[in-house]
Amino acid sequence: MLLLTAGSAAAQMFTTSPVPLQQSSSDVKIYFDPAQCNVAALKTATALYAHIGVCLEGAPNEWTHVKTNWGQNLPANTFKKLSDGRWELAIGDINTYFGLSASEKVANIAVIARTASGGAQTEDVFLPVVGEGFAISFTSDVSSLVIDKPTEITFSLNATENAKLSITVNGKSIGSADNAKSLTKSYNFVTKGEFATVVATASNGSQTLTESMTVAYPEPSVQENYPGGKPVMGAVKQADGSVIFCIAAPQKLSAILVGSWDDYQTLGKNVMRYQDYNGNRYFWVKISGLANDKYYPYYYLIDGNIKVSDPCAKLVLDCYSDKWMPSGIWAEEMPQYPYEKLDNVMLAVYRGDIDDYDWDSATLKFKTPDTRSMTVYEILLRDFTGDGSDQNGKTYGTFRTALPKISYLKELGVNAVEILPVMEFNGNSSWGYNTNNYMALDKVYGSPRDMRDFVAECHRQGIAVILDIVFNQSDGLMPWYQMYSVGSNPFFNQTAPHAYSVLNDFNQGNPVLQDYWHQVLRYWMEAYKVDGFRFDLLRCRNQCLQCQPCG
């Protein structure tokens, strides 16, 4: 089995002294390197500040003991510019700086670098604080351990006390040191198709510690037709219980499926095949052994360096927003983002029974009211039974909290509800017009079962359900938007051919996109029994039409 530990090593925006970092460490410093950051304003800033706190054991990604309020600029959170271009924040003793009690054990220091106003910032970064005693840290200087060309990689092994240190590549030593706390060695990976295991070892005489990572230089995907000859996008369960995962990726050379069932390791067996169908390329791979009643997060690694979710995912875990989601939204257990393993990729979620639901006869026999005499009630779920905010104990409205209000709508004489977009959108608080995944219900409004309960009760009371949907543009986390540069994206227009452009304008002439829209509409009608759609903005025959029939 060929494998790569996903996300185990990366060039770091933030580093610490000492390394490894322990809660008892003294004279602790945190360094921010703007050269490793893709936010232009942080590269040229003349002053930078930290938004910083800790995450305790048991909740390794939940901020607590935050030093300052957002936008508060004090000496305690002010970075100092160094001559080498990095910025330094001296925090000294961890317990004193954060005001920790003796019983509180730190798992990570959570930190963001930002400008004075907070208008430009890094993503959340979690710096591990290892346990007391003998411990090691093993890192590399590259942003991805999946390479697409010959690459020299530098590895660093650090220990909390003097030890015998060594680093090997496929069992061959590339460096060692006796009675040392650190060892740094480089190795040039040049063989295409190689999956090289790099192992770091430290021995202090009584304990031996090891950590490993794997560098992958995969071959391009090989040609093999999708079973049956016509690719079907998304995760499709087969008659034998296996699942075929498929994504359209024109112009791309390779794709690898990375799943939770493999502990987010990049495996050689999951290098996807490809089929060119009607002039477009589709990548696919068959996976066996997945339970029908379990959530399986996954992502696609495209051309060795682009990590994206699945456009056809029926649920998405958002690395940027899930950590801020209010608790108690789902009646059942909500799948959680695996921050302990990943923190920079949107994850699709597969579950074999996600669309199973016992629709009663009243719902199945429901007839849509006469469209010439509809009384339509428009609902923004966030505000319908909530107060529009998830801050300071306030609450969102959800499908579950809206359910008891259906009888009230019936009393008003309403026979159709139009729900503002509920497909996976950017952030947790939105009208929903910044969609990223068009077949995934945004978790902030409840579980798939919650939405089906709502639709079923509407139908029982003679009320049709209309979904507002946005096919004109998407936000920046849409998988196909992330896969290409702006000027060469077959799914998006570099310049919108109309005067109503918002966010990223879709190229509606793309046949894959047209098939996708058909798949999206069919899914919501079949899996959720919705009765119709309100298209927020449509272009038809090179014209921009708002709220008008499309011929």
N, C-alpha and C positions, 0 to 999 in steps of 0.2 A: 504493500500500500504506500502510495506516494502522498505526502501530506505537507501542509504549510500551516503554521499557527497564525491565524488571521489577526492582524493588529497587534502582534506581540512586540514589535519593534518599529520605531518610526523616528525620523528626525524631529526633534522636540522644539516647539516654540518656547517651552518653559523647562528649565533644568534647576537643580538644587545643589547646594553645598551644605552639608556633606552628602555623599552618595554611597550607599543607600541612606535614606532619611529615616530616622527613628524618633519616637516621641520624646526620648530623653536627649536627643541631639542638642548641642549648644551652638550658639553663634550661627543659626540657620540663615541662609540667604537663598532667595529665589531670583533666578535670572530669566529675563524675557529677551528673545532674539527676534527682532522684527524681520530679519532675512528669511526666517522660516514661516512667516505669516503672509497670507494673501490679501490682507486688508491694506490698501494703499495708504490711507490716512495714518495708519500706525507706523508705517515705514518713514514718514516724513515729520511726525509729530515732534514738537519741541518739549513737551511735557506729557508724561504718562502716569496713570494711577491704577492701583489694583482694587478690584472688587474681590474680596478674599474671605474665606471661611474654612471650616473643616467639615468632614463627613465622618460620622462615628461608626464603629463596628456595628454591623447589623443593618446599617443604612448607608452603604458606601458611596451613594450618589445624592444624598439628601443634605443640602447645605444647612449648616447650623453655626452658631457662634460667629456670625458674619461681622467683620471688624467695623465696617462703616455702612451707612445707607448708600444706595445707588446715587452717584453724582456728588457725594460728599468727599471733598478733597482735603485731607489732613496729612500732617507729617508721617503718621503711622501707615498710610497706604500710598505714599508717593515714591515712585521709582526714581533712581538716580542713574543718569546717563554715564556709561563707561566709555573709555577710549576706543575699545574694540567694536563699538556699535551696539552692544547689548545694554540692557537696563537691569539694574539691581535693586531688589527690595530686601532690606535687612530686617528680619523679624526676631532674631535672637532665640529665646527659649519658646518653644511651641506652647507649652501650658500657660505661661505668663502672657504671651502675646494675645492668645485667644480667650483667656480667662476660663480655662478648663478646670473642672473639679478633679480630685484624685481618682475618682471611679470612672471617669470618661476616657475611653480608649479611641484613638484616632485611626481611621482607616485610610483617609486621603485628605490632603489639603486641596480645596477647590479654589481656583483662581481664574480671573479674567483680567486682561490688560485692556485699558480703555483710555480714551481722550478725556479731557477735563469735563466736558459736557455729557460724555457717554454716547455721543453720536457715532463714534467708531469704536469697535470693540472686537476682541477675539471671541471664539466660542468658549464654552466652559471647558476647563482642563482640570483633570484630577491627578494630583501628584501623589503616588503611593507612599504611605508611611508604614514601614515593615515592623514586624515584632521585635522585641528586645532580644539581645544576645547575638549570636553569630548569624549573619544574613548576607545575601549578595544581591546585586542588581546587574542585569545583562541587557545591553541595548545596542542598536546599530545607528548609523548616521543617514539612513535612507528613509524616505516617506512610505515606501512600499517594499516588501520582500518578494513581490512578484515583479520580475524585470522583463523588459522586452528588447534588450540589447546588452552586449557585454558591459558589465558594471563592476567597478571596484567598490567594495563595501568595507567600512571600518567598524569593527566590533569592540565594545568596551565592557570589561568585567570589573566590578567594584565590590569590595567586601568591607564589612564593618570592623574587621581586625586583620592583622597580618596572617597570611595563609599561603599555601602553595597553590598557584593559579595556573590554569591552562585553558586554551581554546583550540578545538579541533574542527575540521571540516571533513565530513564523511570518514571520521576516525583518524584522519591524518593531522598531526599537530601543526598549527600555524604560529604558535607562540606559547611560552610559559614563563613563570617568574616564581622565585622562592621568597618566602618571608616578605610578601608584598600585599598592599591593599588594592592595587589597581593594575590592570593589564589592558592594553589597547593594541589590536593587530588588524591588518587589512588583508583582504583576499579578493582576487579578481575572478569573477564568475563569467566564463566565456562559452560554455557548452550549451547550445540550444537543446531543450528537452530534459535538462538536468533539474532534479529536485534534490538540493544538497542540505544535509542536516548539519547544523552548527551547534556544538555543545560547549558550554562553559562549565568548568569544574573548579571548586575551591575547597581545600582541605586544611583545617587548622590543627590536625593531629588527633582530635577526638571526634570531629564531625566532618563529613564530606557533603557538600551541597552542589547540585547541578541545575542548570537551566538550559533550554535548547530553543532553537528557532530553525526554520527551514526556508531556504532561498529557492524560489521556483523560477526557472527560465523556460516556460512551456512552449511546446510546438504550437503552431496555429491549429485551430480545430480542423478536423477532417470532414470530407463530404460524405453524407449518408442521409438518404431521404427519411423524412418523418414517417412513422408507421401509417400506412394508408395512403401516403403520397401527397396529402395536403396539410401543411402545418396549421395547427390550432394554437393560438396564443394563450398563455396562461398556464396554470397548473391543472392538468386534466387527469382525473382518476380513470384507470383502465379496468376492464372487466376482471383481470387477474389480481386486482388490488394495488398494482403498481401505479405510479404517478409520472406522467410526462410533463416536464417543465419546458416551456418554449417562449422565446422572446424574439421579436423582430428587431434586427440591428443591421440595416443596410450599410454597406461600406466597411463593416468591421471584419477583422480577421479571426478573432478567437473569443470564446466566452467560457467561463467556468461557473458552475453553480456552487454556492457556499451556503451550507445549511446548518441549522442548530442540531440536527440529527447526527452531524459529524463534528459537533462541538466547534462549529465555525472554522474548521480547518479547511484549507484549500487542498483538495485531494486530486491526484492525477486521474482517478476513475470518474471524476465529475467534470472533466474537460468535455464541453458540449460538441455534438456534431452540428453540421450546418446543411441547410438545403436552400438553394436559390430557386424561388418560386415566383413566377410572374415578374421576374426582374428584381425581386427583393430578397434579401438574405434573412433566414430564420435560423436560430440556434436552438437545439433541443437536447435533452438527456432524460433517460428513464431512471427513476429511483424506486427501489422496493423496500418493504419493511416498515413503512410509516403507519402508525396507528390511526384509526379513523376518527377518534375522539380526542385528539391532542393537537395543540397549537404548535406549528413548526415555523419559526421565523427563518427567512433566507434572503439572499441577495445574489445578484449576478455581477461577476467581475469581467468586464469587457476590455479586451485588448490589454490585459495585464495591469491596468491602472485606473479604470473607471468603475466605481462601485455604485450600482443602482438597484432600486427595488423593481418590482414587476408591474408594468402598466395595468395588467389584468388582475392584480392582487385584490382579494375580497376583504382584506384587512391589512392595515399598515401600522408598524411601530415607528414612531417619529423620534429620532435621536435628539432633536433640538427642542421639542415641545412636550414630550410625554412626561418629563420630570417635573413639569409645572402643572400638570393636569390635576384638577380637584379630585379628592378621594370619594368613594362611594357612588360613582356614576353608574356602575354596573351592579345588578343584583348578584350575578355570579362573579367568579374570579376573572378579572381582566388580564390578558397576557401582558407581561411587562417587558420593557426594553432591557436587553442584557448589558447594562452599562459596565459590568465587571469584565466583559470581554470585548465590547465594541463601543465606540462613542461618536462615530463620524459617518455613518451610512444609514440611509433609510432602509427599513426592512419590510419586505412583504411577509405575509403570514399565510401558510397553508393549513387548512383543517378539513379533513374529508367530509365531515358531517355539518359543515358550517351553514349549508343551505337547507338542512333538514328541518321541517316544520309541519305540524299537523294542522293544515288549513281546514276549517270546518265548512260545512255545506253552504252556509249563508255567505261566506266569503267567496267560495268557488262559483256560486251562482249569481254573484253580484253583477248588476247591469249598470253601466255608467249613465248618469242622468242626462237628459236631453241637453246637448251642448248649447242650444239656443236659449236656455232658461236656467243657466247655472247661477247660483249665488255662491261666490268664491270667497273664502276667508284665507288671507295670506298669513303665514306663520313663520317667524324667525324663532326657531326652537330655543335658542339661547335666552331670549327675553320673554317668551310666552308664559312660562311658569317660573322664570328666574329673574334676576335683577341685572343681567348683562355683564356680570363681572365674576371672576374667580378669586379676587383678592380679598384679604382681610375677612375671611369667613363667609363672604357672599357666595351665591350659588348660581349655577347655570340651569336653564330649563333643558329637559331631555325628553325623549319619547316616553319614558316611564312616568315622568311627572306630568306630561301632557295628556296621558291616557284618561284620567278622571274628568278632563275638561271636554271630552268629546260630546257628552250629553248636553253640555252648555251650548256648544256650537250647534247641535241639533235644534235646541230650543230657539236659537236665533233665526232659524230657517236656512241655515247653511247646508248646501248639498255637495260641496266640494271644498277641500282644503288645498292650498298651494303652499308647499314647504320650500323655503329658501334652501339653496344647495346644502346638502348634507354629506356629499362626497368628500373624501379626505382632502382637507385644505391646510394651508400654511398657518401654523400657530394653533391656539386653542380658542381664540375669541375672534369671530369673523362673521360677516354676512354669508360667507361661503363662496364668493365669486372668484377666489384665488385658489382654485382647485389644483391638486397635484395628481391624484389617483382617482379615476372616474368610476371604478367598480367597487371601491372600498368605502363603507360607511365610516365617517369620522367617529372615533371612539368617544369623543367628548359628548356626543348625543346619546350614547348608550350602546348596547350590544345589538348584533343582528336580530336576536330574538325580541328585544325591546321594540325595534322598528316594526317587525312583523306583527307583534301584539297590537301596535297602534293601528296599522293598516287593517288588520282583521276587525278591530272594534269599530273603526270608521265604516267599513263595509256593512257590518251588522246594523248600523244605524242609518244606512242609506247615504253615506257620504263618500264621494270619490276622493282619491288621493292623487294629486298632481305634484311632480317633482320639478323644481326649477333646476335647470342644468346649463352649464356654460361650455359650449363647444368652440367658442371663438378664440379663447386664450387660456393659458395655464400660468401657474406660478413657477418659480425657479427650481422646485424639487421634483417636477414631473420627470420621470425616468428618461424619456426621449429627449427632453431638453438638456439634461445633464450629460448625455452621451456624446454630444457633438459641440464643436465650436459654432458660434453664431453664424458665421458666413457659409458654413458647409452643412447645415442641419437640414436634412430632407423633410423633417416634420414641421419646421417652423419657418416663417418668413423673416428674413433679416430686417426688412422694412415692410410694415403693414401696407397693403394695397388699398387702404380705405382710411377714413378720417376718424374712426371710432376705436383706435387701438388702445388697449389696456393690457398691461403686463406683456406676455410673450404670445405673439400672434401665430396661430396654427396655419400651416399650408394645407388648405382644404382639398387641394388637388392631389394630394398624396394618396394612392390607392390603399396602402396599409392603414393609414389614418381613417379612411372611409370605412374599411372593414371593421376597424376598432370601434367607430361610432355605432355601427350596426350591432356589434357584440355588446356594447355598453347598454344600449336601449333595450335589447332583448333580455339582458340579464336582469335589469330592474323590473321589467314587466313579468318575467317568469319566476324569478327567485323571491321578489318582494310583492308581487301582485299589484304594483302601482298601475294607475289607470290612464296616465297621460303625462305630458311634459310641457313645461313652459321654457322655451329656448330664449336665454337672456339676450343673445346677440347672434344673428345669423347672416352669413354672406351667401347669396345665391345668384348664379349667373352674373358674377362680378359686381353685384350690388349689395349694399349693406342694409339689411332689413331688421327692424326691431319690432318684436311682438306682432309679426304679420305671417300669414300662411306661407309656407315655402312650396312652390309649385314643382 
